[in-house]
Amino acid sequence: MSAVPASTPRAGMASSIAIVGGLFFILGFCTWINGPLIAFVKLAFEVSEVSAFLVLMVFYLSYFFLALPASWILERTGMKKGLALSLAVMAVGAMLFGQFATQRWFAGALGGLFVIGGGMALLQTAVNPYISILGPIEGAAQRIALMGICNKVAGILAPIVIGSLVLHGIGDLDAQVQAADAATRTQLLNDFAAKIHAPYMVIAGVLLVVAVGVLFSPLPEVRAAEANAGGAGGSADKRSIFQFPHLWLGVLCLFLYVGAEVMAGDAIGTYGNGFGLPLDSTKLFTSYTLTAMLVGYLVGLVLIPRFVSQERWLAVSAALGVLFCVGAYVTRDYVSVGFVAALGFANAMMWPAIFPLAIRGLGRFTQTGSALLVMGIAGGAIIPQLFALLKHQYPEQFQLVFAALMVPCYLYILFFAVAGQRAGRAHGG
């Protein structure tokens, strides 16, 4: 069943997809900028590696705390106003982070990231089910793959932009700071921290402009209860969100997937540092992972659903994830980092498959189910933080720590692809 209201022409669907693609570009840039920020805050605020990973923890925990409130807000505002509000909230967070980071107030900077994450929780809660049910649910993975390309192109650019504007020469600066007296050290760090201010003010300005643009855009409202009711085993005879076991298994699946994605994308620089690789090289490793993801999206666009179903490709991707983790464990230095970056290819089509499979047939519960899935993004807070803590405890065994955290994630994703996504649903429902 097409999820587009009957009065909406196909040209209108194309323009809607283009607008939502722009929003996914913004999501990608504001998400994947966090990887390079780990190196930034570690030096600018003079904190440990474990503390620097609070950048990820605070950002992704905001999804857990704010996704359900976001769904309630969307019920009141409608989609367009909700999207505009989400972008405005992100703009406020960007201004707060830029200001407090410049002042080298770590708690304030983390607060700014939490606000950005809150705006993104609202944005994610709206746009993911929207693009999933904008057309036939069986082709949702293909549409989300298009969004993923927008997301990852932005993600590739984000580390390069921040690396050029803020982190250029960070290895040499770190050496100068270590050798400087107290007064010179403070001045060097103040000057370094101040570099982040202008980029984040620009980000805030762009977000506000896009918020106004979305408010006056031709985006149609999509009626989830009608578009995603499903057939047998659908929502018509269900009275509670707890009657959809495939959704809850999907929430856990998304939690583990996002944890694995953030490990491969944002924690790859820290992984490379474990081998003693130079900071000026590791600051760009996130872009390598996202390039591999971009390739994965392109492959997914060709294969799904014409040659392979989204659930079958999810199973293949999970198996590849296990193989690449093993490859990273048994190799060293840049080869091992290359296997971690290759996880981007394995990860690429996971979100596009997990999200529509988990919300399939929810009908009037679609918005709540979407919010629960967005809460699962908190996996990006927990799993990388575990890696940082365990790497600190067992620095010589950080490859084993990485594999021990990642392989179970991919094995569960494999289970969800093969059996979990069918739980509680009638065959073909």
RODO-2510 file (C-alpha; in nm, 4 decimals, decimal comma):
residues 429
     n   res          X          Y          Z
     1     m     0,0000     0,0000     0,0000
     2     s     0,1265     0,3435    -0,0801
     3     a     0,1658     0,5608     0,2209
     4     v     0,1249     0,8865     0,0363
     5     p    -0,2159     1,0545     0,0740
     6     a    -0,4296     0,9957    -0,2311
     7     s    -0,4237     1,3609    -0,3275
     8     t    -0,0452     1,3777    -0,3402
     9     p     0,0993     1,3387    -0,6937
    10     r     0,4187     1,1460    -0,7584
    11     a     0,5990     1,4726    -0,8342
    12     g     0,5027     1,5811    -0,4847
    13     m     0,6556     1,2625    -0,3445
    14     a     0,9810     1,3348    -0,5297
    15     s     0,9990     1,6865    -0,3865
    16     s     0,9225     1,5506    -0,0394
    17     i     1,2042     1,2975    -0,0701
    18     a     1,4402     1,5754    -0,1823
    19     i     1,3494     1,7930     0,1180
    20     v     1,3853     1,5036     0,3604
    21     g     1,7196     1,4212     0,1955
    22     g     1,8373     1,7700     0,2884
    23     l     1,7318     1,7067     0,6479
    24     f     1,9280     1,3800     0,6510
    25     f     2,2314     1,5725     0,5250
    26     i     2,1988     1,7986     0,8295
    27     l     2,1559     1,4960     1,0564
    28     g     2,4713     1,3425     0,9129
    29     f     2,6844     1,6523     0,9522
    30     c     2,5730     1,7181     1,3109
    31     t     2,6136     1,3507     1,4067
    32     w     2,9473     1,2603     1,2512
    33     i     3,1191     1,5777     1,3607
    34     n     3,1306     1,4143     1,7053
    35     g     3,4151     1,1789     1,6150
    36     p     3,6684     1,4598     1,5573
    37     l     3,5258     1,6421     1,8622
    38     i     3,6662     1,3650     2,0836
    39     a     4,0195     1,4725     1,9915
    40     f     3,9196     1,8392     2,0226
    41     v     3,7773     1,8179     2,3758
    42     k     4,0545     1,5900     2,4985
    43     l     4,3117     1,8586     2,4191
    44     a     4,1059     2,1777     2,4654
    45     f     3,9640     2,0765     2,8042
    46     e     4,2656     1,8687     2,9138
    47     v     4,0543     1,5645     2,9977
    48     s     4,1226     1,1927     2,9813
    49     e     4,0211     0,9739     2,6893
    50     v     3,7373     0,8266     2,8966
    51     s     3,6071     1,1763     2,9765
    52     a     3,6415     1,2809     2,6125
    53     f     3,4044     0,9982     2,5173
    54     l     3,1354     1,1816     2,7163
    55     v     3,0902     1,3740     2,3899
    56     l     2,9288     1,0614     2,2472
    57     m     2,7570     0,9546     2,5675
    58     v     2,5827     1,2869     2,6306
    59     f     2,4858     1,3316     2,2659
    60     y     2,3338     0,9870     2,2226
    61     l     2,1723     0,9684     2,5673
    62     s     1,9657     1,2716     2,4702
    63     y     1,7823     1,0437     2,2272
    64     f     1,6904     0,8064     2,5095
    65     f     1,5498     1,0789     2,7326
    66     l     1,3836     1,2936     2,4676
    67     a     1,2514     1,0595     2,1963
    68     l     0,9164     0,9857     2,3645
    69     p     0,8577     1,3536     2,4561
    70     a     0,9429     1,4262     2,0921
    71     s     0,6607     1,1968     1,9752
    72     w     0,4161     1,3801     2,2035
    73     i     0,5344     1,7149     2,0652
    74     l     0,4848     1,5925     1,7095
    75     e     0,1294     1,4855     1,7884
    76     r     0,0546     1,8458     1,8867
    77     t     0,2560     2,0363     1,6268
    78     g     0,2213     1,8181     1,3200
    79     m     0,5182     1,7197     1,1085
    80     k     0,6238     2,0453     0,9432
    81     k     0,6092     2,2559     1,2570
    82     g     0,7797     1,9766     1,4477
    83     l     1,0631     1,9584     1,1961
    84     a     1,1098     2,3360     1,2069
    85     l     1,1112     2,3268     1,5871
    86     s     1,3706     2,0479     1,5892
    87     l     1,6053     2,2508     1,3683
    88     a     1,5609     2,5582     1,5885
    89     v     1,6466     2,3528     1,8988
    90     m     1,9581     2,2191     1,7251
    91     a     2,0571     2,5764     1,6381
    92     v     2,0341     2,6777     2,0049
    93     g     2,2470     2,3766     2,1009
    94     a     2,5093     2,4646     1,8394
    95     m     2,5317     2,8206     1,9724
    96     l     2,5655     2,6926     2,3298
    97     f     2,8371     2,4438     2,2376
    98     g     3,0332     2,6989     2,0351
    99     q     3,0188     2,9542     2,3161
   100     f     3,0973     2,7227     2,6068
   101     a     3,3687     2,5347     2,4171
   102     t     3,5375     2,8667     2,3427
   103     q     3,5267     2,9439     2,7164
   104     r     3,6657     2,5947     2,7861
   105     w     3,3747     2,5080     3,0171
   106     f     3,3415     2,1333     2,9680
   107     a     3,0061     2,0883     3,1437
   108     g     2,8526     2,3735     2,9439
   109     a     2,9873     2,2347     2,6165
   110     l     2,8393     1,8925     2,6983
   111     g     2,5099     2,0655     2,7747
   112     g     2,5163     2,2215     2,4284
   113     l     2,5686     1,8777     2,2741
   114     f     2,2752     1,7429     2,4777
   115     v     2,0523     2,0193     2,3374
   116     i     2,1691     1,9411     1,9816
   117     g     2,0894     1,5753     2,0458
   118     g     1,7456     1,6707     2,1788
   119     g     1,6655     1,8576     1,8587
   120     m     1,7903     1,5629     1,6572
   121     a     1,5734     1,3242     1,8617
   122     l     1,2710     1,5275     1,7537
   123     l     1,3958     1,5343     1,3940
   124     q     1,4697     1,1604     1,3848
   125     t     1,1348     1,0712     1,5410
   126     a     0,9614     1,2554     1,2574
   127     v     1,1678     1,1861     0,9459
   128     n     1,2407     0,8136     0,9865
   129     p     0,8808     0,6892     0,9936
   130     y     0,7935     0,9554     0,7358
   131     i     1,0388     0,8272     0,4770
   132     s     0,9594     0,4648     0,5714
   133     i     0,5881     0,4983     0,4936
   134     l     0,6083     0,7587     0,2161
   135     g     0,5835     0,4685    -0,0295
   136     p     0,5433     0,0884    -0,0143
   137     i     0,6970    -0,0453     0,3083
   138     e     0,8723    -0,3237     0,1115
   139     g     1,0818    -0,0580    -0,0639
   140     a     1,1483     0,1467     0,2484
   141     a     1,5087     0,0271     0,2721
   142     q     1,5759     0,1698    -0,0737
   143     r     1,4315     0,5097     0,0193
   144     i     1,6200     0,5147     0,3484
   145     a     1,9347     0,4201     0,1570
   146     l     1,8928     0,7389    -0,0475
   147     m     1,8625     0,9286     0,2791
   148     g     2,1684     0,7449     0,4058
   149     i     2,3705     0,8652     0,1095
   150     c     2,2785     1,2237     0,1989
   151     n     2,3638     1,1483     0,5610
   152     k     2,7011     0,9913     0,4905
   153     v     2,8141     1,2444     0,2305
   154     a     2,7655     1,5016     0,5066
   155     g     2,9414     1,2662     0,7476
   156     i     3,2423     1,2394     0,5170
   157     l     3,2600     1,6175     0,4899
   158     a     3,2206     1,6895     0,8630
   159     p     3,5583     1,5473     0,9801
   160     i     3,7317     1,7099     0,6835
   161     v     3,5789     2,0512     0,7601
   162     i     3,6549     2,0353     1,1313
   163     g     3,9925     1,8789     1,0624
   164     s     4,0855     2,1685     0,8339
   165     l     3,9354     2,4553     1,0342
   166     v     3,9965     2,3389     1,3911
   167     l     4,2210     2,0318     1,4174
   168     h     4,4862     2,1235     1,1609
   169     g     4,8290     2,0611     1,3174
   170     i     4,6803     1,9125     1,6348
   171     g     4,9721     1,6704     1,6728
   172     d     5,2271     1,9525     1,6782
   173     l     5,0064     2,1608     1,9085
   174     d     4,9764     1,8714     2,1526
   175     a     5,3560     1,8477     2,1682
   176     q     5,3861     2,2250     2,2235
   177     v     5,1302     2,2145     2,5041
   178     q     5,3129     1,9326     2,6796
   179     a     5,6414     2,1246     2,6681
   180     a     5,5029     2,4714     2,7606
   181     d     5,4973     2,6459     3,0969
   182     a     5,1602     2,7034     3,2688
   183     a     5,0890     3,0506     3,1239
   184     t     5,1887     2,9569     2,7673
   185     r     4,9966     2,6320     2,7960
   186     t     4,6788     2,8181     2,8924
   187     q     4,7160     3,0651     2,6062
   188     l     4,7781     2,7892     2,3515
   189     l     4,4692     2,6002     2,4654
   190     n     4,2531     2,9138     2,4733
   191     d     4,3531     2,9950     2,1155
   192     f     4,2864     2,6367     2,0088
   193     a     3,9426     2,6259     2,1747
   194     a     3,8439     2,9565     2,0143
   195     k     3,8743     2,7967     1,6687
   196     i     3,5515     2,6033     1,7279
   197     h     3,3380     2,9153     1,7769
   198     a     3,2940     3,0347     1,4173
   199     p     3,2112     2,6905     1,2663
   200     y     2,9382     2,6292     1,5243
   201     m     2,7902     2,9761     1,4825
   202     v     2,7712     2,9101     1,1081
   203     i     2,6049     2,5733     1,1752
   204     a     2,3503     2,7469     1,4017
   205     g     2,2739     3,0082     1,1344
   206     v     2,2238     2,7447     0,8650
   207     l     1,9920     2,5455     1,0920
   208     l     1,7729     2,8503     1,1560
   209     v     1,7490     2,9299     0,7847
   210     v     1,6535     2,5702     0,7027
   211     a     1,3955     2,5722     0,9846
   212     v     1,2169     2,8647     0,8204
   213     g     1,2440     2,6952     0,4802
   214     v     1,0874     2,3732     0,6092
   215     l     0,8018     2,5668     0,7681
   216     f     0,7036     2,7045     0,4252
   217     s     0,7907     2,3900     0,2261
   218     p     0,5361     2,1732     0,0367
   219     l     0,5912     1,8681     0,2588
   220     p     0,2602     1,6782     0,2907
   221     e     0,1330     1,5261     0,6123
   222     v     0,1434     1,1443     0,6065
   223     r    -0,1232     0,9539     0,8004
   224     a     0,0732     0,6726     0,9633
   225     a    -0,2321     0,4968     1,1037
   226     e    -0,3687     0,4502     0,7511
   227     a    -0,0408     0,3990     0,5664
   228     n     0,1212     0,1464     0,7964
   229     a    -0,1672    -0,0601     0,9308
   230     g    -0,0418    -0,3803     0,7714
   231     g    -0,2480    -0,6870     0,6898
   232     a    -0,2857    -0,9986     0,8993
   233     g    -0,1163    -0,9485     1,2303
   234     g    -0,1355    -0,5704     1,1849
   235     s    -0,2541    -0,3057     1,4272
   236     a    -0,6314    -0,3292     1,3760
   237     d    -0,6791    -0,5890     1,6505
   238     k    -0,4071    -0,4553     1,8829
   239     r    -0,4705    -0,2333     2,1843
   240     s    -0,1190    -0,1842     2,3178
   241     i     0,2323    -0,1185     2,1896
   242     f     0,3378    -0,4211     2,3970
   243     q     0,1510    -0,6481     2,1568
   244     f     0,4189    -0,6019     1,8893
   245     p     0,7157    -0,8212     1,9919
   246     h     0,8953    -0,7547     1,6635
   247     l     0,9060    -0,3851     1,7576
   248     w     1,0708    -0,4495     2,0942
   249     l     1,3214    -0,6890     1,9417
   250     g     1,3849    -0,4150     1,6848
   251     v     1,4494    -0,1565     1,9571
   252     l     1,7238    -0,3771     2,1022
   253     c     1,8537    -0,4443     1,7512
   254     l     1,8754    -0,0720     1,6780
   255     f     2,0429    -0,0110     2,0150
   256     l     2,3167    -0,2613     1,9292
   257     y     2,3437    -0,1452     1,5688
   258     v     2,3925     0,2221     1,6584
   259     g     2,6508     0,1221     1,9177
   260     a     2,8371    -0,0731     1,6503
   261     e     2,8011     0,2087     1,3964
   262     v     2,9396     0,4691     1,6373
   263     m     3,2248     0,2378     1,7336
   264     a     3,3226     0,1979     1,3678
   265     g     3,2693     0,5652     1,2829
   266     d     3,3455     0,7813     1,5860
   267     a     3,5711     0,5534     1,7915
   268     i     3,7945     0,4525     1,4994
   269     g     4,0359     0,7385     1,5714
   270     t     4,0776     0,6213     1,9297
   271     y     4,1188     0,2654     1,8003
   272     g     4,3980     0,3848     1,5714
   273     n     4,5599     0,5732     1,8592
   274     g     4,5863     0,2388     2,0386
   275     f     4,8516     0,1423     1,7820
   276     g     5,0322     0,4729     1,8342
   277     l     4,9258     0,6121     1,4961
   278     p     4,9688     0,9933     1,4685
   279     l     4,6833     1,2292     1,5606
   280     d     4,7037     1,4087     1,2276
   281     s     4,6155     1,0783     1,0585
   282     t     4,3585     0,9431     1,3033
   283     k     4,1487     1,2629     1,2900
   284     l     4,0372     1,1628     0,9366
   285     f     3,9611     0,7953     1,0033
   286     t     3,5879     0,8662     1,0502
   287     s     3,5718     0,9794     0,6877
   288     y     3,7105     0,6430     0,5755
   289     t     3,4356     0,4544     0,7584
   290     l     3,1699     0,6810     0,6117
   291     t     3,3124     0,6386     0,2623
   292     a     3,2717     0,2624     0,3063
   293     m     2,9140     0,3258     0,4226
   294     l     2,8479     0,5345     0,1138
   295     v     2,9601     0,2434    -0,1043
   296     g     2,7326     0,0152     0,0971
   297     y     2,4359     0,2434     0,0373
   298     l     2,5009     0,2481    -0,3369
   299     v     2,5136    -0,1322    -0,3426
   300     g     2,1925    -0,1447    -0,1404
   301     l     2,0185     0,0897    -0,3811
   302     v     2,0970    -0,1457    -0,6682
   303     l     2,0103    -0,4709    -0,4902
   304     i     1,7099    -0,3876    -0,2668
   305     p     1,4321    -0,4860    -0,3207
   306     r     1,4810    -0,5870    -0,6857
   307     f     1,7317    -0,8680    -0,6292
   308     v     1,7251    -0,9291    -0,2543
   309     s     1,4854    -0,8483     0,0287
   310     q     1,5816    -0,5979     0,2960
   311     e     1,5741    -0,8666     0,5676
   312     r     1,8025    -1,1003     0,3702
   313     w     2,0540    -0,8224     0,3011
   314     l     2,0440    -0,7349     0,6705
   315     a     2,1502    -1,0918     0,7488
   316     v     2,4344    -1,0724     0,4948
   317     s     2,5464    -0,7388     0,6410
   318     a     2,5515    -0,8812     0,9944
   319     a     2,7646    -1,1748     0,8803
   320     l     3,0062    -0,9330     0,7129
   321     g     3,0222    -0,7370     1,0377
   322     v     3,1402    -1,0463     1,2241
   323     l     3,4027    -1,1241     0,9576
   324     f     3,5406    -0,7677     0,9540
   325     c     3,5633    -0,7639     1,3349
   326     v     3,7646    -1,0855     1,3260
   327     g     3,9854    -0,9333     1,0551
   328     a     4,0475    -0,6265     1,2722
   329     y     4,1410    -0,8485     1,5660
   330     v     4,3962    -1,0664     1,3837
   331     t     4,5766    -0,7765     1,2090
   332     r     4,7519    -0,4615     1,3295
   333     d     4,8125    -0,0935     1,2574
   334     y     4,6621     0,0487     0,9370
   335     v     4,5409    -0,2925     0,8136
   336     s     4,3421    -0,3438     1,1334
   337     v     4,2045     0,0108     1,1065
   338     g     4,1093    -0,0715     0,7470
   339     f     3,8934    -0,3615     0,8675
   340     v     3,7236    -0,1301     1,1192
   341     a     3,6577     0,1202     0,8401
   342     a     3,5190    -0,1641     0,6255
   343     l     3,2536    -0,2121     0,8930
   344     g     3,1001     0,0983     0,7389
   345     f     3,0086    -0,1129     0,4362
   346     a     2,8516    -0,3800     0,6576
   347     n     2,6643    -0,1195     0,8613
   348     a     2,5316     0,0839     0,5687
   349     m     2,2025    -0,0968     0,5043
   350     m     2,1304    -0,1952     0,8647
   351     w     1,9349     0,1106     0,9756
   352     p     1,7457     0,1204     0,6408
   353     a     1,6376    -0,2407     0,7012
   354     i     1,5895    -0,2500     1,0803
   355     f     1,3698     0,0591     1,1092
   356     p     1,0978    -0,0345     0,8558
   357     l     1,1003    -0,3997     0,9645
   358     a     1,0495    -0,2947     1,3264
   359     i     0,7612    -0,0521     1,2567
   360     r     0,5879    -0,2698     0,9966
   361     g     0,2179    -0,3013     1,0712
   362     l     0,2108    -0,0690     1,3740
   363     g    -0,0656     0,1506     1,2315
   364     r    -0,1758     0,4060     1,4909
   365     f     0,1191     0,3009     1,7079
   366     t     0,3712     0,4002     1,4402
   367     q     0,4697     0,7316     1,6033
   368     t     0,5211     0,5723     1,9448
   369     g     0,7086     0,2809     1,7921
   370     s     0,9297     0,5244     1,6054
   371     a     1,0049     0,7089     1,9289
   372     l     1,1006     0,3828     2,1000
   373     l     1,3326     0,2980     1,8127
   374     v     1,4890     0,6440     1,8300
   375     m     1,5466     0,5812     2,2022
   376     g     1,7524     0,2830     2,0890
   377     i     2,0031     0,5310     1,9447
   378     a     2,1289     0,5480     2,3042
   379     g     2,3390     0,2466     2,2077
   380     g     2,5760     0,5047     2,0628
   381     a     2,6247     0,6338     2,4175
   382     i     2,6708     0,3070     2,6041
   383     i     2,8778     0,0763     2,3842
   384     p     3,1532     0,3276     2,2884
   385     q     3,1780     0,4380     2,6524
   386     l     3,2271     0,0738     2,7530
   387     f     3,5033     0,0547     2,4932
   388     a     3,6725     0,3653     2,6328
   389     l     3,6540     0,2330     2,9901
   390     l     3,7758    -0,1179     2,9046
   391     k     4,0474     0,0153     2,6744
   392     h     4,1713     0,2265     2,9653
   393     q     4,1738    -0,0812     3,1916
   394     y     4,3319    -0,3138     2,9351
   395     p     4,5311    -0,0917     2,6960
   396     e     4,7340    -0,3811     2,5564
   397     q     4,4200    -0,5794     2,4769
   398     f     4,2125    -0,3031     2,3148
   399     q     4,1654    -0,5093     1,9963
   400     l     4,0152    -0,7932     2,1992
   401     v     3,7941    -0,5434     2,3824
   402     f     3,6734    -0,4056     2,0487
   403     a     3,5933    -0,7515     1,9111
   404     a     3,4273    -0,8669     2,2352
   405     l     3,1889    -0,5717     2,2230
   406     m     3,1187    -0,5750     1,8502
   407     v     3,0767    -0,9418     1,7560
   408     p     2,7764    -1,0014     1,9887
   409     c     2,6093    -0,6921     1,8408
   410     y     2,6329    -0,8311     1,4897
   411     l     2,5202    -1,1772     1,5987
   412     y     2,2030    -1,0322     1,7492
   413     i     2,1395    -0,8280     1,4325
   414     l     2,1711    -1,1560     1,2400
   415     f     1,9097    -1,3116     1,4699
   416     f     1,6726    -1,0188     1,4161
   417     a     1,7112    -1,0432     1,0384
   418     v     1,6439    -1,4175     1,0332
   419     a     1,3760    -1,4554     1,3011
   420     g     1,3256    -1,1562     1,5318
   421     q     1,1566    -0,9307     1,2774
   422     r     0,8881    -1,1978     1,2231
   423     a     0,8000    -1,2377     1,5917
   424     g     0,4295    -1,1909     1,6638
   425     r     0,3428    -1,1226     1,3012
   426     a     0,1394    -1,3530     1,0822
   427     h     0,3252    -1,4858     0,7797
   428     g     0,3388    -1,2114     0,5234
   429     g     0,1860    -0,9591     0,7629
***
